Amino acid sequence: MWLWELRDLSAIGIGLLLSLTALVRWGFALPLVGTALYAFLSIRVEDTNILDFLRCAVCFLFLHQQYFLWRDPNA
């Protein structure tokens, strides 16, 4: 329980219940893989996790415009 926040634990629990239901009723394992991937990415170590890092990287690289000012070094 120390590896996740309460919000992550509730999302993982609900996802696990829905994933197991889909696996038992329809034999569909993809939601279970998604839940396990979310559980891995949301492990929190020293107040940061992989999911937060990936969100920041996507925002920096793709979603927010980068603005550069080019100046003459001799001026």
Secondary structure, DSSP 8 states (H G I E B T S, - for coil): -TTS-HHHHHHHHHHHHHHHHHHHHH---HHHHHHHHHHHHT-EETTEEHHHHHHHHHIIIIIS--------TT-
